[in-house]
């Protein structure tokens, strides 16, 4: 079962080391054990899997985990401790632990973890380095998010991710895949808003040769490609109503009705969906089916915007910047004052620009893009200029602001209503109704 695999145990309890050695050696593994953290670091180079205790005589295993991940990025690490707290669990996951378990550890549980970890061995650098980028930080919001994702990763139920652009919805979807039961299966991602409306059903469910003009060969749809894995439907709110009906049928039955195929095709797929706006509002507007919403949102995750956990900005900056670069206190102060409508993605782009502009090893305020400078209260000046004459002034001001924002969104998207609606955080049907009602030109 573990033939030619080396399992390293770093624990200062001899009874635990003996139990691991006896159990895994009988299953074909080569087992190394030590009660010293420093000796364990030396042995990591020879290991395929590490079981690491936190409290050791010569150091803290959890605090050493970042160094282990840096020096041995492909080595999966299972953290063990008799003192489990939520903040330590979150910290272990952020540092890149494969799993966090509470002692006493049942050896069958250890065997299951070892099988999962070794099965994924070789891809851990990607899953634990890049994919934890969006979860950097010690704020309560990020810790709560990480713990929720860890719980949901053990379920096969549909998961819906809701959050603003740049909050890390696709990152979270990858995390659920890598940490879940389907880690060895495919992860198929599709942006529903980018699918041509006349080809949505063919793209999702596939078609058989000769079904329609241009169908010169059989096509495997995205649902079928995700069999035994995960289908990630990004911007699910943009899916046309006709395709929503078929997606609901697929979720209910597990079967797809491939165009041109007589019998349904049974699949085993977990669906994760995401949206940057509240689908409940789309349901009320008639743009999204209520039954599909409730089927997709069995498990729901809200991705926090960066403005709600600004205390993580220093840690995020350290993560995104090269090790030889740092923010000056003045530059950091400016970043902390921003509202970050583009969230972590926007912060990363700003830091990349600043790093390119910096002349030394410290990023100064003048190195930041101009839009990050302290802004005058232009909105306050605009409000102060409005007349308060009692003649529908409030409604008129709101309508004027709405018109200006819509016109700007349409300008920035060259008149593309779907893209403009996404920028405004509303459904394209809602935008269409506003354009018709206000007689605005698209």
C-alpha positions in Angstrom: 0.0 0.0 0.0 2.8 2.4 0.9 5.6 0.5 -0.9 8.8 2.6 -1.2 7.1 5.6 0.5 8.9 7.3 3.4 6.8 8.6 6.2 8.4 11.0 8.8 7.0 11.4 12.3 8.2 14.4 14.4 6.8 14.0 17.9 8.5 14.0 21.3 6.1 11.3 22.6 7.9 8.0 22.1 4.7 6.0 22.3 3.2 7.9 19.3 6.4 7.4 17.3 6.4 3.7 18.1 2.7 3.3 17.1 3.3 5.0 13.8 6.5 3.0 13.1 4.7 -0.3 13.8 1.5 0.5 11.9 3.0 1.9 8.7 6.0 -0.4 8.5 3.6 -3.3 8.3 2.0 -1.6 5.3 5.2 -1.4 3.4 6.3 2.1 4.3 9.8 3.2 5.4 9.2 5.1 8.7 11.5 7.7 10.2 10.8 9.3 13.6 12.4 11.8 15.8 11.5 13.9 18.8 13.6 16.8 17.7 12.3 19.6 15.4 15.8 20.4 14.1 16.5 16.7 13.3 13.0 16.5 11.6 14.0 19.4 9.4 17.0 17.5 8.2 15.0 14.4 7.5 12.4 16.2 5.5 14.5 15.9 2.4 14.0 12.1 2.5 10.3 12.1 3.3 7.2 11.7 1.1 4.9 12.7 4.0 5.4 14.4 7.4 3.3 14.0 10.5 4.4 17.0 12.7 3.6 17.7 16.3 3.2 21.3 17.4 4.7 21.3 20.9 8.2 20.0 20.8 11.1 20.4 23.2 13.2 22.4 20.8 10.6 24.5 19.1 7.1 25.0 17.8 6.1 22.9 14.8 3.4 25.2 13.7 5.7 28.3 13.6 8.3 26.2 11.7 5.7 25.1 9.1 6.3 28.1 6.7 10.0 27.2 6.6 9.2 23.6 5.8 6.8 24.6 3.0 9.5 26.9 1.6 12.3 24.4 1.7 10.2 21.3 0.8 7.2 22.7 -1.2 6.1 19.3 -2.5 6.1 17.6 1.0 2.5 17.3 2.4 2.4 18.0 6.1 -0.2 16.8 8.6 -0.1 18.8 11.8 -0.9 16.9 15.1 -1.6 18.4 18.5 -3.5 17.7 21.7 -4.3 21.4 22.0 -6.7 22.3 19.1 -8.1 25.8 18.8 -9.9 27.4 15.8 -7.2 30.0 15.4 -4.5 27.4 15.3 -6.4 25.3 12.8 -6.8 28.4 10.6 -3.2 29.3 11.0 -2.0 25.8 10.0 -4.2 25.8 6.9 -2.9 29.3 6.0 0.7 28.1 6.4 0.0 25.2 4.0 -0.7 22.2 6.2 -2.4 19.3 4.3 -4.5 18.5 7.4 -4.8 19.4 11.0 -5.7 16.6 13.5 -6.3 16.4 17.2 -4.5 13.8 19.3 -5.0 11.0 20.2 -5.0 10.1 16.6 -6.7 6.8 15.5 -4.2 4.9 13.3 -7.0 4.2 10.7 -7.5 8.0 10.5 -3.7 8.4 10.0 -3.8 5.8 7.3 -6.6 7.5 5.4 -4.8 10.9 5.7 -1.5 9.3 4.5 -3.2 7.7 1.5 -4.9 11.1 0.5 -1.7 13.1 1.0 0.6 10.7 -0.9 -2.0 10.4 -3.7 -1.7 14.2 -4.2 2.0 14.3 -3.6 3.8 16.3 -6.3 1.1 18.9 -6.7 1.2 20.3 -3.2 3.4 23.3 -4.2 0.6 24.6 -6.4 -2.2 23.9 -4.1 -0.6 25.3 -1.0 1.4 28.1 -2.4 -0.6 30.1 -5.0 -4.0 29.0 -3.8 -3.6 30.2 -0.2 -2.7 33.7 -1.5 -6.3 34.9 -1.1 -6.4 33.5 2.4 -3.4 35.4 3.8 -4.1 37.2 7.0 -5.0 36.6 10.6 -8.3 38.5 10.8 -11.3 36.9 12.2 -13.1 37.2 8.9 -10.4 35.2 7.0 -10.1 32.6 9.7 -13.9 32.1 9.7 -13.9 31.8 5.9 -11.1 29.2 5.9 -12.8 27.1 8.5 -16.1 27.2 6.6 -14.4 26.1 3.4 -12.6 23.3 5.2 -16.0 22.0 6.5 -17.7 22.3 3.1 -14.8 20.6 1.3 -15.9 17.3 2.9 -19.4 17.5 1.3 -20.6 16.5 -2.1 -23.5 19.0 -2.0 -23.6 22.0 -4.4 -21.7 25.1 -3.0 -22.5 28.7 -4.0 -19.9 31.4 -3.6 -21.1 35.0 -3.3 -18.7 37.9 -3.3 -17.6 41.0 -5.1 -15.1 40.9 -8.0 -11.6 40.2 -6.7 -12.5 38.6 -3.4 -11.2 35.2 -4.5 -14.3 33.1 -5.5 -12.4 31.0 -8.0 -9.6 30.6 -5.5 -12.1 29.3 -3.0 -13.5 26.9 -5.6 -10.0 25.5 -6.3 -9.5 25.1 -2.5 -12.8 23.1 -2.2 -11.6 20.8 -5.0 -8.1 20.3 -3.6 -9.2 19.7 -0.1 -12.2 17.5 -0.9 -13.0 14.0 -1.9 -12.7 14.8 -5.6 -9.2 16.1 -5.5 -8.0 13.5 -8.0 -10.9 14.3 -10.4 -11.0 17.1 -12.9 -11.8 20.7 -12.1 -13.7 22.3 -15.0 -14.2 26.1 -14.9 -16.5 28.0 -17.1 -17.5 31.7 -17.1 -21.3 31.6 -17.8 -21.3 35.2 -18.9 -18.7 34.5 -21.7 -20.7 31.6 -23.3 -22.5 32.6 -26.6 -26.2 32.5 -25.8 -27.0 30.3 -28.8 -24.3 27.7 -27.8 -24.8 27.6 -24.1 -26.6 24.2 -24.0 -24.1 22.6 -26.5 -21.1 23.9 -24.4 -22.5 22.7 -21.1 -24.1 19.4 -22.2 -22.4 18.5 -25.5 -24.0 17.3 -28.7 -23.8 14.4 -31.2 -22.5 14.6 -34.7 -25.1 15.9 -37.1 -27.4 17.3 -34.5 -27.4 20.8 -36.1 -25.6 22.6 -38.9 -21.9 22.7 -38.1 -22.0 19.7 -35.7 -19.4 17.8 -37.7 -18.3 15.6 -34.8 -19.4 14.6 -31.3 -18.7 17.2 -28.7 -18.1 16.4 -25.0 -19.8 19.1 -22.9 -18.3 20.7 -19.8 -20.6 18.7 -17.5 -19.4 15.4 -19.0 -15.7 16.6 -18.9 -16.2 17.2 -15.1 -17.3 13.6 -14.4 -15.9 12.3 -11.1 -14.8 15.9 -10.4 -16.0 19.4 -10.0 -17.8 21.8 -12.4 -17.2 25.4 -11.5 -19.9 27.7 -12.9 -18.6 31.3 -12.5 -21.0 34.2 -12.9 -23.9 31.7 -12.8 -26.4 34.6 -12.8 -25.6 35.2 -16.5 -26.9 31.8 -17.5 -30.0 32.1 -19.8 -33.3 30.9 -18.4 -33.5 28.1 -21.0 -30.2 26.7 -19.9 -31.2 27.2 -16.2 -34.0 24.7 -16.7 -31.6 22.0 -18.1 -29.0 22.7 -15.3 -31.7 22.2 -12.7 -32.7 18.9 -14.3 -29.1 17.8 -14.2 -28.7 18.7 -10.5 -31.8 16.8 -9.6 -31.1 13.7 -11.6 -27.4 13.6 -12.2 -28.1 13.0 -15.9 -27.5 15.2 -18.9 -29.6 15.2 -22.0 -27.0 15.5 -24.7 -28.2 17.1 -28.0 -28.8 14.3 -30.5 -28.6 11.5 -27.9 -31.7 9.4 -27.3 -30.9 8.3 -23.7 -29.7 10.5 -20.8 -26.1 10.2 -19.7 -25.5 9.5 -16.0 -22.6 11.6 -14.5 -21.0 12.0 -11.1 -20.3 15.8 -10.8 -20.2 18.2 -7.9 -21.3 21.7 -8.9 -19.8 24.9 -7.4 -21.3 28.1 -8.6 -20.3 31.7 -8.0 -21.7 35.2 -8.5 -20.7 38.7 -7.8 -24.3 39.8 -7.0 -27.0 38.4 -4.8 -28.9 35.8 -6.7 -31.9 36.3 -4.5 -32.3 39.7 -6.0 -32.1 38.2 -9.5 -34.9 35.7 -8.4 -37.1 38.6 -7.4 -36.4 40.3 -10.7 -37.4 37.2 -12.6 -33.9 36.9 -14.1 -33.0 33.7 -12.2 -35.1 30.6 -11.3 -35.9 30.3 -7.6 -35.8 26.5 -7.7 -32.4 26.5 -9.3 -31.1 29.0 -6.8 -32.2 26.8 -3.9 -30.6 23.8 -5.5 -27.3 25.5 -6.1 -27.1 27.2 -2.7 -27.4 24.1 -0.5 -24.1 25.3 1.0 -23.4 29.1 0.8 -20.1 31.0 1.3 -19.9 34.8 1.4 -16.4 36.0 0.4 -15.6 39.1 2.5 -14.6 42.3 0.6 -11.1 43.6 1.5 -12.6 46.8 3.1 -14.0 44.5 5.8 -10.7 43.0 6.8 -8.2 45.8 6.1 -6.1 44.6 9.0 -4.9 41.8 6.6 -3.4 44.4 4.1 0.1 44.4 5.8 0.3 40.5 5.6 -1.1 40.5 2.0 1.5 43.1 1.0 4.3 41.0 2.5 3.0 38.0 0.6 2.7 39.7 -2.8 6.0 41.7 -2.7 9.4 40.2 -3.3 11.3 39.4 -0.1 13.7 42.3 -0.7 10.9 44.9 -0.9 8.9 46.5 1.9 6.3 49.2 2.3 7.1 52.4 4.0 4.8 53.3 6.9 3.5 56.2 4.9 2.7 54.0 1.9 1.0 51.4 4.1 -1.1 54.2 5.7 -2.3 55.2 2.2 -3.3 51.7 1.3 -5.2 51.3 4.6 -7.3 54.3 3.8 -8.5 53.0 0.5 -11.9 51.3 0.0 -10.6 48.7 -2.5 -13.6 48.1 -4.8 -11.5 45.6 -6.7 -10.5 43.9 -3.4 -7.4 41.6 -3.1 -7.0 41.5 -6.9 -6.8 45.3 -7.0 -4.4 45.4 -4.1 -2.1 42.9 -5.8 -2.1 45.0 -9.0 -1.3 48.2 -7.1 1.6 46.5 -5.3 2.9 45.1 -8.6 2.9 48.6 -10.1 4.5 50.1 -7.0 7.2 47.5 -7.0 8.0 48.3 -10.6 8.2 52.0 -9.8 10.3 51.8 -6.6 13.9 52.9 -6.9 15.1 51.2 -3.8 14.0 48.4 -1.5 11.3 50.5 0.2 8.1 51.5 -1.5 7.3 55.1 -0.9 3.9 56.9 -1.3 5.1 58.4 -4.6 5.7 54.9 -5.9 2.0 54.1 -5.6 -0.3 54.6 -8.6 -1.8 58.1 -8.6 -5.3 56.9 -7.9 -4.1 55.7 -4.5 -3.3 59.2 -3.3 -5.6 60.7 -0.8 -8.7 61.8 -2.7 -10.6 65.0 -2.1 -14.2 64.5 -0.9 -15.6 65.1 -4.4 -18.9 63.3 -3.6 -19.4 65.6 -0.7 -18.8 68.7 -2.9 -21.3 67.3 -5.4 -24.0 66.7 -2.7 -23.4 70.2 -1.3 -24.0 71.7 -4.7 -27.5 70.1 -5.1 -30.5 72.3 -4.4 -32.7 71.4 -1.4 -35.9 72.9 -2.7 -38.4 70.2 -1.7 -39.3 69.5 -5.4 -38.4 65.8 -5.7 -34.8 66.8 -5.1 -33.9 63.5 -3.5 -35.4 61.4 -6.3 -33.9 63.6 -9.0 -30.4 63.4 -7.5 -30.6 59.6 -7.2 -31.8 59.3 -10.8 -29.0 61.6 -12.0 -26.4 59.6 -10.2 -27.8 56.4 -11.6 -27.8 57.8 -15.1 -24.2 59.0 -14.9 -23.0 55.6 -13.6 -24.9 53.7 -16.3 -23.5 55.9 -19.0 -20.0 55.5 -17.6 -20.3 51.7 -17.5 -21.6 51.6 -21.1 -18.7 53.9 -22.2 -16.1 51.7 -20.5 -17.6 48.5 -22.1 -18.1 50.0 -25.6 -21.9 49.6 -25.2 -21.8 45.9 -24.1 -24.8 45.7 -21.8 -23.8 42.4 -20.2 -20.4 43.7 -19.3 -21.8 47.1 -18.1 -24.4 45.3 -15.9 -21.5 43.3 -14.4 -19.6 46.5 -13.6 -22.8 47.9 -12.0 -23.5 44.7 -10.0 -27.0 44.2 -11.5 -28.4 41.7 -14.0 -28.4 42.7 -17.7 -32.2 42.4 -17.7 -32.4 45.0 -14.9 -30.1 47.3 -16.9 -32.3 46.8 -20.0 -35.4 47.8 -18.1 -33.7 50.9 -16.7 -32.5 51.9 -20.2 -36.0 51.5 -21.6 -37.7 53.3 -18.7 -35.3 56.2 -18.7 -35.0 56.2 -22.6 -31.2 56.0 -22.4 -29.2 55.0 -25.4 -27.2 51.7 -24.9 
